[in-house]
Amino acid sequence: MTQQVKFVDDRMAALLEADEDLQRMVAGDWMRYRTSPALQKLTREANATCALINRIYYDDPDEAVRLFHDLVPGAGAGVDFRPPVRIDYGGRVVIGARTFINADFMVIGGGEVSIGADCLIGPRCGIYTPNHAEDVTRRLDGWELPRPVTIGNNVWVGGSVTITPGVSIGDNSIIGAGSVVTRDVPAGVVAVGNPCRVIRPIAGG
């Protein structure tokens, strides 16, 4: 578990020993959300914090920012966001300094999510980290596999982009609006479409 330390906050650490599915999630192994009191507690609390952030942001922006950094302790200095946000497990998310996150940002599931510094995340972007089991019986039993998502530094993600489990996007790349990113995108390119594909290198990159 050493390599996942930065993706486990104090709330998770306090529940780890007593919950096998939480242990499995942190280890990146198959787990069952439906049978885990700890996972359900963590997501309820996180979503309640998100609801509070979204409600008070324009009346008390300083408190909203404080709550966001409490929810996402891995958020760097100068991270800026616009509500609404929804993040299932703030301790599983790391956001680099000076990144801007526009409205309707969503991170679903317990896979590790790393967003680099100086990124631009457009409105209505979703990052999905769980893969549910293909086998019918295992899917009915609730098995899912959390997969990491990595976004490099200075990446511009256009509006309404969907990023699927296990994907990596390289530094300085641009993901066109409405894209569905289902495979890795290298550094320094423009990629668009569903499924998202590289169309050209960035000029001067």
C-alpha positions in Angstrom: 0.0 0.0 0.0 3.0 2.3 0.2 2.7 3.6 -3.4 -0.9 4.7 -2.7 -0.2 6.9 0.3 -0.9 10.2 -1.4 -4.3 8.7 -2.5 -5.5 7.9 1.0 -6.7 10.7 3.3 -7.2 10.5 7.0 -10.9 9.6 6.6 -10.0 6.5 4.6 -7.1 5.6 6.7 -9.4 5.5 9.8 -11.7 3.0 8.1 -9.2 0.8 6.2 -8.5 -1.9 8.8 -12.1 -2.8 9.3 -13.3 -2.9 5.7 -12.1 -5.4 3.1 -13.6 -3.7 0.1 -12.0 -0.4 1.0 -8.7 -2.3 1.3 -9.3 -3.8 -2.1 -10.1 -0.4 -3.6 -6.9 1.2 -2.3 -5.0 -1.8 -3.7 -6.6 -1.4 -7.1 -8.2 -4.8 -6.8 -11.8 -6.0 -7.5 -14.2 -4.7 -4.8 -17.9 -4.4 -4.1 -19.3 -1.0 -3.2 -22.7 -2.4 -2.3 -21.3 -4.6 0.5 -19.0 -2.0 2.0 -20.2 0.2 4.9 -17.0 2.2 4.7 -17.2 3.0 1.0 -20.9 4.0 1.3 -20.0 6.2 4.3 -17.2 7.9 2.5 -19.2 8.7 -0.6 -22.2 9.9 1.4 -19.9 12.3 3.3 -18.1 13.4 0.2 -21.3 14.1 -1.8 -22.7 16.0 1.2 -19.6 18.2 1.3 -19.9 18.8 -2.5 -23.6 19.8 -2.1 -22.6 22.3 0.6 -19.7 23.7 -1.5 -22.2 24.1 -4.4 -24.8 25.8 -2.3 -22.5 28.4 -0.6 -19.9 29.1 -3.3 -21.2 32.4 -4.4 -22.2 33.6 -0.9 -19.1 32.5 0.9 -16.4 31.6 -1.7 -13.6 31.4 0.9 -15.4 28.8 2.9 -16.3 26.9 -0.3 -12.6 26.8 -1.2 -11.7 25.7 2.3 -14.2 22.9 2.1 -12.9 21.9 -1.3 -9.3 21.6 -0.1 -10.6 19.6 3.0 -12.4 17.3 0.6 -9.4 17.0 -1.8 -6.3 17.3 0.4 -4.2 16.6 -2.7 -5.3 19.8 -4.4 -2.4 22.2 -4.9 -2.1 25.9 -4.4 -4.2 28.1 -6.6 -6.6 25.4 -7.8 -9.7 27.2 -9.0 -13.1 25.7 -9.6 -16.7 26.6 -10.4 -19.7 24.8 -9.0 -21.3 22.4 -9.2 -18.7 19.7 -8.4 -19.2 16.1 -7.5 -16.3 13.9 -6.3 -16.9 10.5 -4.7 -13.6 10.1 -2.9 -11.6 13.3 -2.4 -8.7 11.4 -0.9 -8.3 9.5 -4.3 -7.8 12.8 -6.2 -4.6 14.8 -6.7 -4.8 18.2 -8.6 -1.8 20.2 -9.5 -1.3 23.9 -8.7 -3.1 26.5 -10.7 -5.4 24.1 -12.4 -8.9 25.6 -13.4 -12.0 23.4 -13.2 -15.1 24.7 -14.8 -18.7 23.9 -13.8 -20.3 20.4 -13.6 -17.0 18.6 -12.9 -17.6 14.9 -11.8 -15.2 12.2 -10.6 -17.0 8.9 -10.1 -15.5 5.8 -8.3 -12.5 5.1 -6.2 -9.7 4.8 -8.8 -6.7 7.1 -8.4 -7.2 10.4 -10.3 -4.1 12.6 -10.9 -4.6 15.9 -12.7 -1.4 17.9 -13.3 -0.6 21.6 -12.8 -1.9 24.4 -15.0 -4.6 22.3 -16.6 -7.9 23.7 -18.0 -10.9 21.4 -17.4 -13.9 22.5 -19.4 -17.5 22.5 -18.2 -19.5 19.2 -17.9 -16.4 17.0 -17.8 -16.6 13.6 -16.2 -13.9 11.2 -15.1 -15.1 7.7 -14.5 -12.8 5.2 -12.8 -14.8 2.0 -12.1 -15.0 -0.9 -14.6 -17.9 -3.2 -13.7 -17.6 -6.9 -14.2 -18.5 -8.2 -17.7 -19.4 -11.6 -16.3 -23.2 -11.5 -15.7 -23.1 -13.2 -12.3 -20.2 -11.2 -11.0 -21.8 -8.0 -12.2 -25.0 -8.9 -10.4 -22.9 -9.5 -7.3 -21.6 -5.9 -7.6 -17.9 -6.5 -8.5 -16.1 -3.6 -10.0 -12.5 -2.7 -10.6 -11.2 0.8 -9.9 -8.7 2.0 -12.6 -6.5 5.1 -12.4 -6.8 8.1 -14.6 -3.8 10.4 -15.2 -3.9 13.8 -16.8 -0.5 15.5 -17.3 0.5 19.1 -16.9 -0.9 22.0 -19.0 -3.6 19.8 -20.5 -6.7 21.5 -21.9 -9.8 19.3 -21.7 -12.7 20.8 -23.6 -16.3 20.9 -22.5 -18.4 17.8 -22.1 -15.5 15.4 -22.3 -15.8 11.9 -20.8 -12.6 10.2 -19.6 -13.0 6.5 -19.0 -11.2 4.1 -16.6 -7.5 3.5 -17.0 -6.8 6.4 -19.4 -3.6 8.6 -19.4 -3.4 12.0 -21.2 0.1 13.4 -21.8 1.5 16.8 -21.0 0.3 19.8 -23.0 -2.3 17.9 -25.0 -5.7 19.2 -26.0 -8.9 17.1 -25.9 -11.6 18.5 -28.1 -15.1 19.2 -26.7 -17.5 16.3 -26.5 -14.8 13.7 -26.8 -14.9 10.3 -25.2 -11.4 9.3 -24.2 -11.2 5.5 -24.1 -7.4 5.0 -24.7 -4.2 6.8 -23.8 -3.4 10.1 -25.5 0.3 11.0 -25.9 1.8 14.4 -25.0 1.7 17.4 -27.2 -1.2 16.5 -29.5 -4.8 17.5 -30.3 -7.2 14.6 -29.9 -10.9 14.6 -30.6 -14.0 12.4 -31.2 -15.8 9.4 -29.9 -13.7 7.4 -29.5 -11.1 10.1 -29.0 -8.2 9.9 -31.5 -5.2 12.0 -32.2 -5.6 14.3 -35.2 -2.4 16.3 -35.2 0.6 17.4 -33.1 0.3 20.8 -31.4 1.9 23.5 -33.5 5.2 24.5 -32.0 4.9 21.7 -29.4 
